[in-house]
């Protein structure tokens, strides 16, 4: 038996009171007054202490009542050993270690490893362990199923695994990590037949920049609790440098972004953590001459700045911030302008000059202007082999060239044929392999308009926005009617129709490539298409479908997927390691410049740290609880470890609350008091009757 409030046991000493009361000498209650004694002086009565206790049962009941009262206030409970409190199969513990970029500060990663080793070393034989590390991705280093098979060598193997691990450069997705960790208990075969308590030990710096979106709408399992072990550094003053969000593109001019100025500077954001003692910083390009100017920024604020012109290094420029202690987030890598060269071959009437405003070539030259990411090279009469896009008037097609053009399309090329007046349908039929194809001049009263456009098709992706689908201002003076047989296998896909129902834009797959047939031209003789705002997006949409997007590359952060067009020969990482023949998608694991090489071409891609990682001010654990996470008692009350005495006191309270022995003592006490009251009343009635 153990007591929650043992000092109340001193109250049991009050049992001396009824004993003393029973021993005291009392005068007789019933007196008879004689008249003859009225005039005599009363002599004092000599009282002597009793030497013998009377009414022992009543005395015992009163003493027992006082003892029970003291016991009730002392809150008795039966202590249970740690083994009896835990499951017979031990406890299932998943150690979840933060390996994000913010853990590179000071010795945070070493602290985390020490916590892991200490927990594993103190584990009981029956306990089950798993180990995961996370940043923006979650990786299992040691699973519950493996632990069941190799628990004897758990400590040695985990020590070897931890030696090869270190904090990375990716962002912190805390919500995803907790969701996957909670799911690891349910997916483990070894735990499916066990009722062991389940606990996640989260070892992290718990910085404010951690992403917790994955916890929204997630129903946290009741049987899994999370214990927080926060590793800290004494200095949390920090300034973060990141690229500011680019502004919207100038309407109607692809690739011309207002965020880029001719002076070569870039727009950056400097953010300062709250409760910081810093207020000054400086920015400078790594390989520029001159002293950097000093700037002011109060704690908790952020500021967008335009930097001086970059030095323009061929491999890229690095902007550096100085003024705080932690430099893991003090660099921005800016890749040099690298517009990709795109060969666009045009075949049209050879006797028409490109300077005449009535020719299709005149408008092509003015529409295919260089952008920040593309440099279209228009080649009138060029060779199809090696071209990115081929545009041709139907009258320029020669029967002996059709097999060459068809082979180029079959190998993945994108060809666009404009059906001119008198178009030879047999040449188109031969290229697409259609059974029958008829192309004839359409009868138009005044003009035709586009009545139906499949804006969801990849070839028309620029018009996916509903605000850009208005084609009512484009008039088609002449167009050709295209009809085909009943061969479903070679039936074209109609991407657009005129308001009369005639097909305006048709698509045939040819091998790995595609052939587009336009029923009307873009030059003024056929239509107003070249004079509208839809012509330039249409051409660049075709280039994008061919694998050459005109949009500026978005700012990449560590862990983002780099889409690779075609087969890459190699990728050179910032540390000099070369990845030969990478897959279609590549994930950078460190900030810096990555050189992507494909054949004779190479381009440099800059990868930066996620700006949220610089928000290193500690997060309040209550935010996790508000997100639905079931926190262990330790985590709710304090960020720091609870000492053994406090933990033992809480365990005693839990045991006492579970058993409620005081309640049964109270019931016995009430019974004793009822018995004592009845017995005392009965004695009094007997004495009265006897008198």
C-alpha positions as CSV (number, residue, x, y, z in Angstrom):
1,X,0.0,0.0,0.0
2,X,1.3,3.5,-0.9
3,X,-0.1,6.9,-0.2
4,X,-0.5,9.9,-2.4
5,X,-0.7,12.4,0.5
6,X,1.1,10.5,3.4
7,X,1.1,13.5,5.8
8,X,-2.6,13.1,6.3
9,X,-1.8,9.9,8.2
10,X,-0.7,12.0,11.1
11,X,-4.4,12.8,11.6
12,X,-4.8,9.2,12.8
13,X,-3.2,10.4,16.1
14,X,-6.6,11.9,16.8
15,X,-7.8,8.5,18.1
16,X,-6.3,9.6,21.5
17,X,-9.2,12.0,21.8
18,X,-12.1,9.5,22.3
19,X,-9.9,7.4,24.6
20,X,-9.3,10.4,26.9
21,X,-12.9,11.3,26.8
22,X,-13.9,7.8,27.9
23,X,-11.3,7.9,30.7
24,X,-12.4,11.3,32.2
25,X,-14.5,11.3,35.5
26,X,-18.0,12.7,35.1
27,X,-20.5,13.7,37.7
28,X,-23.7,11.8,37.9
29,X,-26.4,13.3,35.7
30,X,-29.4,12.4,37.8
31,X,-29.5,14.3,41.2
32,X,-32.2,14.3,43.9
33,X,-32.4,17.5,46.0
34,X,-33.4,17.1,49.7
35,X,-35.0,20.0,51.5
36,X,-33.0,19.4,54.7
37,X,-29.8,20.0,52.8
38,X,-30.7,23.3,51.3
39,X,-29.1,25.3,54.1
40,X,-25.8,23.4,54.2
41,X,-22.8,24.6,52.3
42,X,-21.8,22.4,49.4
43,X,-18.4,20.8,49.6
44,X,-16.3,20.4,46.4
45,X,-16.4,17.0,44.8
46,X,-13.1,15.2,44.3
47,X,-12.8,13.8,40.8
48,X,-10.6,10.9,40.1
49,X,-9.6,9.4,36.8
50,X,-11.1,6.2,35.8
51,X,-8.8,3.3,35.8
52,X,-11.1,1.2,33.6
53,X,-12.5,1.8,30.1
54,X,-16.2,1.3,29.6
55,X,-18.3,0.9,26.4
56,X,-15.3,-0.6,24.5
57,X,-17.3,-1.3,21.3
58,X,-18.4,2.4,21.0
59,X,-14.8,3.5,21.7
60,X,-13.4,1.2,19.0
61,X,-16.0,2.5,16.5
62,X,-15.0,6.1,17.1
63,X,-11.3,5.3,16.9
64,X,-11.9,3.4,13.7
65,X,-13.8,6.3,12.2
66,X,-10.9,8.7,12.8
67,X,-8.4,6.2,11.3
68,X,-10.5,5.7,8.2
69,X,-10.9,9.5,7.8
70,X,-7.1,9.9,7.9
71,X,-6.7,7.0,5.4
72,X,-9.2,8.6,3.0
73,X,-7.4,11.9,2.9
74,X,-4.1,10.2,2.4
75,X,-5.4,8.7,-0.9
76,X,-4.1,5.1,-0.7
77,X,-3.3,3.0,-3.8
78,X,-1.6,-0.2,-4.6
79,X,1.7,0.5,-6.6
80,X,2.2,-1.4,-9.8
81,X,5.6,-2.3,-11.1
82,X,6.8,-0.9,-14.5
83,X,6.5,-4.4,-15.9
84,X,2.9,-4.7,-14.9
85,X,2.1,-1.3,-16.3
86,X,3.5,-2.1,-19.7
87,X,2.2,-4.7,-22.1
88,X,3.6,-8.2,-21.9
89,X,5.0,-7.7,-25.4
90,X,6.8,-4.4,-24.5
91,X,6.4,-1.1,-26.2
92,X,6.5,-0.2,-29.9
93,X,8.6,2.9,-30.4
94,X,9.3,4.7,-33.7
95,X,12.2,7.1,-33.6
96,X,11.5,9.9,-36.1
97,X,14.6,12.0,-36.7
98,X,14.6,15.4,-38.4
99,X,17.3,15.5,-41.1
100,X,16.4,18.8,-42.8
101,X,18.7,21.7,-43.6
102,X,17.9,23.5,-40.4
103,X,19.5,20.6,-38.5
104,X,22.9,21.5,-40.0
105,X,23.2,24.3,-37.4
106,X,25.8,23.8,-34.7
107,X,25.7,20.3,-33.2
108,X,21.9,19.7,-33.6
109,X,22.5,16.6,-35.7
110,X,24.9,15.2,-33.2
111,X,22.4,15.8,-30.4
112,X,19.8,14.0,-32.4
113,X,22.1,11.0,-32.9
114,X,22.9,10.9,-29.2
115,X,19.2,10.8,-28.3
116,X,18.6,7.9,-30.7
117,X,21.6,5.9,-29.4
118,X,20.5,6.6,-25.8
119,X,16.9,5.4,-26.5
120,X,18.1,2.3,-28.2
121,X,20.6,1.5,-25.5
122,X,18.0,1.8,-22.7
123,X,15.4,-0.3,-24.6
124,X,14.0,-3.4,-22.9
125,X,14.3,-6.7,-24.6
126,X,10.6,-6.9,-25.3
127,X,10.4,-3.5,-26.9
128,X,10.0,-3.1,-30.6
129,X,11.9,-0.3,-32.4
130,X,11.8,1.4,-35.8
131,X,13.8,4.3,-37.1
132,X,12.9,6.9,-39.7
133,X,14.5,10.1,-40.9
134,X,12.7,12.9,-42.7
135,X,13.0,16.2,-44.5
136,X,10.6,16.8,-47.4
137,X,10.7,13.0,-47.9
138,X,10.5,10.2,-45.4
139,X,13.0,7.3,-45.4
140,X,12.8,4.2,-43.2
141,X,16.2,3.2,-41.8
142,X,15.0,0.4,-39.6
143,X,11.5,-1.1,-39.7
144,X,9.5,-3.0,-37.0
145,X,9.5,-6.1,-39.2
146,X,13.2,-6.1,-39.4
147,X,13.6,-5.4,-35.7
148,X,11.5,-8.5,-34.9
149,X,14.0,-10.6,-36.9
150,X,17.2,-8.9,-35.9
151,X,16.5,-7.5,-32.4
152,X,19.6,-9.2,-31.0
153,X,21.9,-7.2,-33.2
154,X,19.7,-4.0,-33.2
155,X,22.2,-1.8,-31.4
156,X,25.2,-2.7,-33.5
157,X,23.4,-2.4,-36.8
158,X,21.7,0.9,-36.0
159,X,25.0,2.4,-34.9
160,X,26.5,1.4,-38.2
161,X,23.5,2.9,-40.1
162,X,23.6,6.2,-38.1
163,X,27.3,6.6,-38.9
164,X,26.4,6.9,-42.6
165,X,23.7,9.5,-42.0
166,X,23.9,13.3,-41.8
167,X,21.6,16.3,-42.1
168,X,20.7,17.1,-45.7
169,X,19.6,20.3,-47.5
170,X,15.9,19.7,-48.1
171,X,13.0,21.4,-46.4
172,X,11.0,20.2,-43.4
173,X,7.7,18.4,-44.1
174,X,6.8,17.6,-40.5
175,X,3.1,16.8,-41.3
176,X,4.0,14.2,-43.9
177,X,6.6,12.6,-41.6
178,X,4.1,12.2,-38.8
179,X,1.4,10.8,-41.0
180,X,3.7,8.2,-42.5
181,X,5.2,7.4,-39.1
182,X,1.7,6.8,-37.7
183,X,0.9,4.6,-40.7
184,X,4.0,2.5,-40.1
185,X,2.4,1.0,-37.0
186,X,-0.6,-0.2,-39.0
187,X,1.4,-1.5,-42.0
188,X,3.8,-3.6,-39.9
189,X,3.0,-7.3,-39.9
190,X,4.9,-7.8,-36.6
191,X,2.6,-5.3,-34.8
192,X,-0.6,-6.5,-36.3
193,X,-0.8,-9.3,-33.7
194,X,0.5,-7.2,-30.8
195,X,-1.3,-4.9,-28.4
196,X,1.9,-3.1,-27.3
197,X,1.6,0.6,-26.5
198,X,2.6,2.7,-29.6
199,X,4.8,5.8,-29.4
200,X,6.5,8.1,-31.9
201,X,9.6,9.9,-30.5
202,X,10.0,13.0,-32.6
203,X,13.6,14.3,-32.5
204,X,13.8,17.7,-34.1
205,X,14.6,21.3,-33.7
206,X,10.9,22.0,-34.3
207,X,11.5,25.2,-36.3
208,X,8.6,27.4,-37.3
209,X,9.2,26.9,-41.0
210,X,8.2,23.2,-40.9
211,X,5.3,22.3,-43.2
212,X,2.3,20.7,-41.5
213,X,-0.2,20.7,-44.3
214,X,-0.4,16.9,-44.4
215,X,-2.1,16.9,-40.9
216,X,-5.1,18.9,-42.2
217,X,-8.0,16.5,-42.4
218,X,-6.0,13.5,-41.1
219,X,-7.6,11.6,-38.3
220,X,-4.8,10.8,-35.9
221,X,-5.0,7.3,-34.4
222,X,-5.9,7.2,-30.7
223,X,-3.5,4.4,-29.9
224,X,-0.4,6.4,-31.1
225,X,1.1,9.1,-29.0
226,X,3.9,11.4,-29.9
227,X,6.7,12.3,-27.5
228,X,8.7,15.5,-28.4
229,X,12.4,15.6,-27.9
230,X,13.6,19.0,-29.0
231,X,17.3,19.6,-29.8
232,X,18.3,23.3,-29.4
233,X,21.1,25.7,-29.9
234,X,21.6,28.7,-27.7
235,X,21.6,31.2,-30.6
236,X,18.5,31.4,-32.8
237,X,19.3,34.8,-34.4
238,X,19.1,34.3,-38.2
239,X,18.6,36.1,-41.5
240,X,17.3,34.2,-44.5
241,X,18.0,35.1,-48.2
242,X,15.7,33.9,-50.9
243,X,14.5,34.8,-54.4
244,X,11.4,37.0,-54.4
245,X,8.4,35.7,-56.3
246,X,8.5,36.6,-59.9
247,X,5.8,39.0,-61.1
248,X,3.3,38.1,-63.8
249,X,4.4,38.0,-67.4
250,X,3.7,41.0,-69.6
251,X,0.4,40.2,-71.4
252,X,0.9,39.0,-74.9
253,X,4.7,38.7,-74.7
254,X,5.7,35.2,-73.7
255,X,8.8,35.1,-71.5
256,X,9.0,38.9,-70.9
257,X,8.8,39.1,-67.2
258,X,8.8,42.4,-65.3
259,X,10.9,40.8,-62.6
260,X,14.0,41.0,-64.8
261,X,15.6,44.4,-65.5
262,X,18.3,45.2,-68.1
263,X,20.7,46.1,-65.3
264,X,21.3,42.4,-64.5
265,X,20.1,42.7,-60.9
266,X,17.7,40.2,-59.3
267,X,14.9,40.8,-56.8
268,X,15.5,39.0,-53.4
269,X,13.8,38.8,-50.1
270,X,15.6,39.1,-46.8
271,X,13.7,37.7,-43.8
272,X,14.6,38.1,-40.1
273,X,13.4,35.8,-37.3
274,X,11.5,37.3,-34.4
275,X,13.1,37.9,-31.0
276,X,16.5,38.4,-32.6
277,X,19.3,40.6,-31.4
278,X,20.5,41.4,-34.9
279,X,19.6,44.5,-37.0
280,X,22.2,44.9,-39.7
281,X,23.3,42.8,-42.7
282,X,25.0,43.2,-46.1
283,X,24.6,41.6,-49.5
284,X,27.3,41.1,-52.2
285,X,28.0,39.0,-55.3
286,X,30.6,36.4,-54.5
287,X,33.0,37.4,-57.3
288,X,32.3,41.1,-57.5
289,X,34.7,43.9,-56.6
290,X,34.0,46.5,-54.0
291,X,32.7,46.6,-50.4
292,X,29.1,45.5,-49.7
293,X,26.8,48.2,-48.4
294,X,25.2,47.7,-45.0
295,X,21.4,47.4,-44.7
296,X,19.0,47.6,-41.7
297,X,16.3,45.1,-40.9
298,X,14.5,44.8,-37.5
299,X,13.7,41.4,-36.0
300,X,10.5,39.7,-37.3
301,X,10.5,41.7,-40.5
302,X,11.2,41.0,-44.1
303,X,12.3,43.2,-47.0
304,X,12.5,42.9,-50.8
305,X,15.6,44.3,-52.4
306,X,16.9,44.8,-55.9
307,X,20.6,43.7,-56.0
308,X,23.3,45.4,-58.0
309,X,24.2,43.9,-61.4
310,X,25.6,40.4,-61.3
311,X,29.1,39.8,-62.5
312,X,27.8,37.5,-65.2
313,X,29.9,34.5,-64.6
314,X,29.5,31.8,-67.3
315,X,28.7,29.1,-64.7
316,X,26.3,31.3,-62.7
317,X,26.5,33.9,-60.0
318,X,26.3,33.5,-56.2
319,X,24.7,36.2,-54.0
320,X,25.9,36.1,-50.3
321,X,24.4,37.6,-47.2
322,X,26.5,38.4,-44.1
323,X,25.5,39.5,-40.7
324,X,24.2,36.5,-38.8
325,X,25.8,33.4,-37.2
326,X,24.2,30.6,-39.3
327,X,25.2,30.7,-43.0
328,X,23.4,27.6,-44.2
329,X,20.7,29.8,-45.8
330,X,22.8,32.8,-46.7
331,X,23.4,32.1,-50.4
332,X,21.4,32.4,-53.6
333,X,22.5,30.7,-56.8
334,X,21.5,32.5,-60.0
335,X,22.0,30.7,-63.3
336,X,23.0,32.7,-66.4
337,X,20.5,33.4,-69.2
338,X,20.5,30.3,-71.4
339,X,17.8,30.5,-74.1
340,X,17.6,27.1,-75.9
341,X,18.1,27.1,-79.6
342,X,15.1,25.7,-81.5
343,X,15.2,25.0,-85.2
344,X,11.9,25.8,-87.0
345,X,11.9,24.8,-90.7
346,X,9.5,26.5,-93.0
347,X,8.6,25.3,-96.6
348,X,6.6,27.6,-98.8
349,X,6.5,29.1,-102.3
350,X,10.2,29.8,-103.2
351,X,9.4,32.8,-105.4
352,X,7.8,34.9,-102.6
353,X,9.9,37.3,-100.6
354,X,9.8,37.2,-96.8
355,X,9.5,41.0,-96.7
356,X,6.0,41.0,-98.3
357,X,3.3,41.4,-95.8
358,X,1.0,39.1,-97.7
359,X,3.2,36.0,-97.2
360,X,3.0,33.5,-94.3
361,X,6.8,33.7,-93.8
362,X,6.5,37.4,-93.1
363,X,4.4,36.8,-90.0
364,X,6.3,33.8,-88.9
365,X,9.5,35.8,-88.6
366,X,7.9,38.4,-86.5
367,X,6.0,35.9,-84.3
368,X,9.0,33.6,-83.5
369,X,11.0,36.1,-81.5
370,X,13.6,35.1,-78.8
371,X,12.4,34.8,-75.2
372,X,14.3,34.4,-72.0
373,X,14.2,30.6,-72.4
374,X,13.9,30.0,-76.2
375,X,15.8,31.2,-79.3
376,X,13.7,30.1,-82.3
377,X,15.9,29.8,-85.4
378,X,13.6,30.1,-88.5
379,X,15.1,28.3,-91.5
380,X,13.1,28.9,-94.8
381,X,13.7,25.9,-97.0
382,X,15.8,24.1,-94.3
383,X,16.3,20.4,-93.9
384,X,13.8,18.5,-91.8
385,X,16.4,16.3,-90.2
386,X,17.3,17.7,-86.8
387,X,14.4,20.3,-86.8
388,X,12.3,20.9,-83.7
389,X,9.2,22.0,-85.7
390,X,8.3,21.9,-89.4
391,X,5.8,24.3,-90.9
392,X,4.9,23.9,-94.6
393,X,2.4,25.1,-97.2
394,X,0.8,22.2,-99.0
395,X,1.9,23.5,-102.4
396,X,5.5,23.2,-101.4
397,X,5.3,19.5,-100.8
398,X,7.1,17.4,-103.4
399,X,6.2,13.7,-103.9
400,X,9.8,12.7,-103.7
401,X,10.2,14.5,-100.3
402,X,7.2,13.0,-98.7
403,X,8.9,9.7,-97.6
404,X,11.7,11.7,-95.9
405,X,9.2,14.0,-94.1
406,X,7.1,11.0,-93.0
407,X,10.2,9.3,-91.5
408,X,11.2,12.5,-89.6
409,X,7.7,12.6,-88.1
410,X,7.7,8.9,-87.2
411,X,10.9,9.5,-85.2
412,X,9.1,12.0,-83.0
413,X,8.9,15.2,-85.1
414,X,5.9,17.6,-85.2
415,X,4.9,18.7,-88.6
416,X,2.2,21.3,-89.5
417,X,0.8,21.4,-93.0
418,X,-1.3,24.3,-94.2
419,X,-3.9,23.1,-96.7
420,X,-3.7,25.8,-99.5
421,X,-6.0,26.2,-102.5
422,X,-5.6,23.2,-104.7
423,X,-4.0,21.0,-102.0
424,X,-3.0,17.5,-103.2
425,X,-4.8,15.2,-100.7
426,X,-2.9,12.2,-101.9
427,X,0.4,13.5,-100.4
428,X,-1.3,14.1,-97.0
429,X,-3.0,10.7,-97.3
430,X,0.4,9.0,-97.9
431,X,2.0,10.7,-94.9
432,X,-0.7,9.8,-92.4
433,X,-1.6,6.4,-93.9
434,X,-5.3,7.2,-94.3
435,X,-7.5,5.0,-96.5
436,X,-9.1,7.9,-98.2
437,X,-8.9,11.7,-97.8
438,X,-10.6,14.5,-99.7
439,X,-9.7,18.1,-99.5
440,X,-11.8,20.7,-101.4
441,X,-12.3,24.4,-101.4
442,X,-15.2,25.4,-99.1
443,X,-18.0,27.8,-100.1
444,X,-18.0,30.8,-97.8
445,X,-20.7,33.5,-98.1
446,X,-18.7,36.2,-96.2
447,X,-16.4,34.7,-93.6
448,X,-16.1,31.8,-91.2
449,X,-15.3,31.8,-87.5
450,X,-14.1,29.2,-85.0
451,X,-17.1,27.7,-83.3
452,X,-15.4,24.9,-81.3
453,X,-11.9,24.6,-79.9
454,X,-10.5,21.8,-77.8
455,X,-8.6,24.0,-75.4
456,X,-7.7,21.0,-73.1
457,X,-5.6,19.4,-75.7
458,X,-1.8,19.7,-75.1
459,X,-1.3,21.3,-78.6
460,X,-3.7,24.1,-77.6
461,X,-2.5,24.4,-73.9
462,X,-2.0,28.2,-74.1
463,X,-5.8,28.5,-74.4
464,X,-6.7,26.4,-71.4
465,X,-7.4,29.6,-69.4
466,X,-11.1,30.5,-70.0
467,X,-10.1,34.2,-70.4
468,X,-8.0,33.3,-73.5
469,X,-10.6,31.2,-75.4
470,X,-12.4,34.1,-77.2
471,X,-11.8,33.5,-80.9
472,X,-14.7,35.7,-82.1
473,X,-12.4,38.4,-83.4
474,X,-10.7,36.1,-85.9
475,X,-12.3,35.8,-89.3
476,X,-11.4,33.2,-91.9
477,X,-12.0,34.4,-95.5
478,X,-11.1,31.1,-97.1
479,X,-10.8,27.5,-95.9
480,X,-10.8,24.0,-97.2
481,X,-13.2,21.2,-96.4
482,X,-11.5,18.0,-95.3
483,X,-13.3,14.7,-95.3
484,X,-12.1,11.1,-94.8
485,X,-13.4,7.5,-95.1
486,X,-14.8,5.2,-92.4
487,X,-11.4,3.8,-91.4
488,X,-11.5,4.2,-87.6
489,X,-7.9,3.3,-87.2
490,X,-6.7,6.3,-89.2
491,X,-9.4,8.7,-88.3
492,X,-8.0,12.1,-87.4
493,X,-8.6,13.9,-84.1
494,X,-10.4,17.2,-84.7
495,X,-9.0,19.9,-82.4
496,X,-11.0,22.8,-83.8
497,X,-14.1,23.4,-86.0
498,X,-15.5,26.3,-87.9
499,X,-19.0,27.6,-87.0
500,X,-20.2,25.7,-90.1
501,X,-19.0,22.4,-88.6
502,X,-16.1,21.9,-91.0
503,X,-12.9,20.8,-89.3
504,X,-10.4,23.6,-88.9
505,X,-7.5,21.8,-87.2
506,X,-6.8,18.1,-87.5
507,X,-4.3,15.8,-85.9
508,X,-2.9,12.4,-86.9
509,X,-0.4,10.4,-84.9
510,X,2.4,9.1,-87.1
511,X,4.8,6.8,-85.3
512,X,6.3,8.7,-82.4
513,X,5.3,12.1,-83.9
514,X,2.3,13.9,-85.1
515,X,1.0,15.7,-88.2
516,X,-1.2,18.7,-87.9
517,X,-3.4,19.8,-90.9
518,X,-4.7,23.4,-90.9
519,X,-7.7,23.9,-93.1
520,X,-6.9,27.6,-93.5
521,X,-3.7,29.6,-93.5
522,X,-2.7,32.3,-91.1
523,X,-1.7,35.0,-93.7
524,X,-4.2,37.8,-94.6
525,X,-5.4,36.1,-97.8
526,X,-6.9,33.2,-95.9
527,X,-7.6,34.7,-92.4
528,X,-6.9,37.2,-89.7
529,X,-5.1,34.6,-87.5
530,X,-1.6,36.1,-87.9
531,X,-3.0,39.6,-87.0
532,X,-4.6,38.4,-83.8
533,X,-3.2,37.9,-80.3
534,X,-3.8,34.2,-80.6
535,X,-1.1,33.5,-83.3
536,X,2.0,33.9,-81.1
537,X,0.6,31.7,-78.2
538,X,-0.4,29.1,-80.8
539,X,3.1,28.8,-82.3
540,X,4.8,28.7,-78.9
541,X,2.2,26.1,-77.7
542,X,3.3,23.9,-80.6
543,X,6.9,24.4,-79.6
544,X,6.0,23.4,-76.0
545,X,4.3,20.2,-77.3
546,X,7.5,19.5,-79.2
547,X,9.4,19.7,-75.9
548,X,10.5,23.3,-75.9
549,X,8.7,25.5,-73.4
550,X,9.0,29.2,-73.7
551,X,8.2,29.8,-70.0
552,X,11.1,30.7,-67.7
553,X,12.2,27.9,-65.5
554,X,10.7,28.2,-62.1
555,X,13.0,28.7,-59.1
556,X,14.1,25.2,-58.1
557,X,14.7,24.2,-54.5
558,X,16.4,21.1,-53.1
559,X,14.3,18.0,-53.7
560,X,12.3,19.5,-56.6
561,X,12.0,17.3,-59.7
562,X,14.0,18.5,-62.7
563,X,12.2,17.4,-65.8
564,X,14.6,16.2,-68.4
565,X,13.6,16.3,-72.1
566,X,14.8,13.3,-73.9
567,X,17.8,11.2,-72.9
568,X,20.4,13.1,-70.9
569,X,24.0,12.2,-71.3
570,X,25.1,13.3,-67.9
571,X,24.4,15.7,-65.0
572,X,27.3,17.3,-63.1
573,X,26.5,18.1,-59.5
574,X,27.9,21.1,-57.5
575,X,30.4,18.8,-55.7
576,X,31.8,17.6,-59.0
577,X,30.1,14.2,-59.0
578,X,28.8,13.3,-62.5
579,X,25.6,11.2,-62.8
580,X,25.8,9.3,-66.1
581,X,22.6,8.6,-68.0
582,X,20.1,9.8,-65.4
583,X,16.4,8.8,-65.5
584,X,13.7,11.0,-66.9
585,X,13.4,12.9,-63.6
586,X,16.2,14.0,-61.3
587,X,16.0,15.4,-57.7
588,X,18.9,17.7,-56.7
589,X,20.0,17.0,-53.1
590,X,22.3,20.1,-52.5
591,X,22.0,23.8,-53.4
592,X,24.2,25.0,-56.2
593,X,24.7,24.8,-60.0
594,X,23.9,21.6,-61.9
595,X,25.3,21.2,-65.4
596,X,23.0,19.2,-67.6
597,X,24.6,17.9,-70.8
598,X,22.8,16.4,-73.8
599,X,24.9,15.8,-76.9
600,X,26.7,19.0,-77.8
601,X,24.4,21.1,-75.8
602,X,24.7,21.9,-72.1
603,X,22.8,24.1,-69.7
604,X,23.2,25.2,-66.1
605,X,20.3,24.9,-63.6
606,X,20.5,26.7,-60.3
607,X,19.0,25.0,-57.2
608,X,18.5,26.9,-53.9
609,X,17.5,26.2,-50.3
610,X,13.8,26.4,-49.5
611,X,13.2,29.8,-47.8
612,X,11.1,28.3,-45.1
613,X,14.1,26.5,-43.6
614,X,15.5,29.9,-42.4
615,X,12.6,30.3,-39.9
616,X,14.4,28.6,-37.1
617,X,12.6,30.1,-34.2
618,X,11.2,27.2,-32.1
619,X,7.6,26.2,-32.7
620,X,5.2,25.9,-29.8
621,X,4.3,22.2,-29.3
622,X,0.7,23.2,-28.8
623,X,0.5,23.7,-32.6
624,X,0.9,20.0,-33.1
625,X,-1.8,19.3,-30.5
626,X,-4.1,21.8,-32.3
627,X,-3.4,19.9,-35.6
628,X,-4.9,16.7,-34.0
629,X,-1.6,15.0,-32.9
630,X,-1.9,13.1,-29.6
631,X,1.0,14.3,-27.6
632,X,2.5,12.4,-24.7
633,X,2.2,14.0,-21.2
634,X,5.8,15.0,-21.2
635,X,5.4,17.0,-24.4
636,X,2.4,18.9,-23.3
637,X,3.9,20.2,-20.1
638,X,7.4,21.1,-21.1
639,X,9.8,21.2,-24.0
640,X,12.5,19.9,-21.7
641,X,12.9,16.5,-20.1
642,X,10.9,15.9,-17.0
643,X,12.9,14.8,-14.0
644,X,12.4,11.4,-12.4
645,X,10.7,12.7,-9.3
646,X,8.0,14.6,-11.2
647,X,7.5,11.6,-13.5
648,X,7.0,9.3,-10.4
649,X,4.6,11.7,-8.9
650,X,2.5,11.7,-12.1
651,X,2.6,7.9,-12.2
652,X,1.3,7.8,-8.6
653,X,-1.5,10.1,-9.5
654,X,-2.5,8.0,-12.5
655,X,-2.4,4.8,-10.3
656,X,-4.5,6.5,-7.6
657,X,-7.0,7.8,-10.1
658,X,-7.3,4.4,-11.7
659,X,-7.9,2.5,-8.5
660,X,-9.9,5.1,-6.4
661,X,-9.2,3.2,-3.1
662,X,-10.3,6.3,-1.1
663,X,-13.8,5.9,-2.4
664,X,-14.1,2.4,-0.8
665,X,-12.6,3.8,2.4
666,X,-15.2,6.5,2.4
667,X,-18.0,3.9,2.1
668,X,-16.6,2.0,5.1
669,X,-16.3,5.2,7.1
670,X,-19.9,6.1,6.5
671,X,-20.9,2.6,7.6
672,X,-18.8,2.9,10.8
673,X,-20.3,6.3,11.6
674,X,-23.8,4.9,11.1
675,X,-23.1,2.0,13.4
676,X,-21.5,4.3,16.0
677,X,-24.5,6.6,16.0
678,X,-27.0,3.7,16.4
679,X,-25.0,2.2,19.2
680,X,-24.5,5.5,21.1
681,X,-28.3,6.2,20.8
682,X,-29.1,2.7,22.0
683,X,-26.9,3.0,25.1
684,X,-28.5,6.3,26.0
685,X,-32.0,4.9,25.8
686,X,-31.0,1.9,28.0
687,X,-29.6,4.2,30.7
688,X,-32.7,6.4,30.6
689,X,-35.0,3.4,31.1
690,X,-32.8,2.1,34.0
691,X,-32.9,5.4,35.7
